Amino acid sequence: MPANPGFRRVVRIGPVQVATYYDGRGRERHAAACTAPRCGFSTDYDTRAAAELAARTHRCRVR
C-alpha cells in the first residue's frame, strides 16, 4: 500500500477536510476527516456529495 494515497480536490468545510483519492483497486473514493484535536472523525464514501454532507453535518463532541 502506498504511503501517500494522492489526495486531490481537498476542501475544508469547518474543521472537516474532504478529499478525493483512488483506493488500492483503482476506484475513486472520497474521504471526510475532522482536523480538530482529539476528535477522531474520519470516514470514506462512494460519492463526493455524501462526503460533503457528512462534513457539513459533523459536530465534534470533544470539548
N, C-alpha and C positions, 0 to 999 in steps of 0.2 A: 504494500500500500504506500502511495507517495506521501511524503511528509507535508507537502502543501497541495491541497486539492485544487488550487487555482480558482479562487473565488472571483466572481466578476459581477458587475451590476450591484455593487454594495451601496445600500442606502440606510440611513439612520432614521428611525421613527421613534422619537423619545429616547429612552435608554436602550432600545432594541435595534440591532442591526439585522438587516435582511440581505441575503446574498444568493446568487445562483452559481451552481457548480455542476460538474459531471461526476457521477459516482464511479466506482470501480468497474461497472458493467457498461459504461458509456451512456447511461441515462441522465437526462437533465434533472437536477433536483434543486430544491430551494430550502434554505435554512434561515431560521429566525433564532437569534441568541441575544439575551439581555446582557448588557455590559456593566450593570450595577454590581457593586461589591456584595458577595455572599448571596446573590440571587439564585444562580444555577439554572435558569430557564434557557433551554435550547431544544429545538425540535426541527425535524426535516419534513418537508411537504412535497407533494407531486406538482402543485401549481403555485405560481407566484402570488396569485390572489389570496390563496389560503395563508401563505406565509405573512403577507402584509396585513391581513385581517388579524392574525394572531398577534402581530406586533402592535397593532392599534388598540387591541383589547387587553393586552397584558398589563397586569398590576403587580408590582413587586410586593411581597408580603414581609420582606426583611425591613426592619426599622432600625 
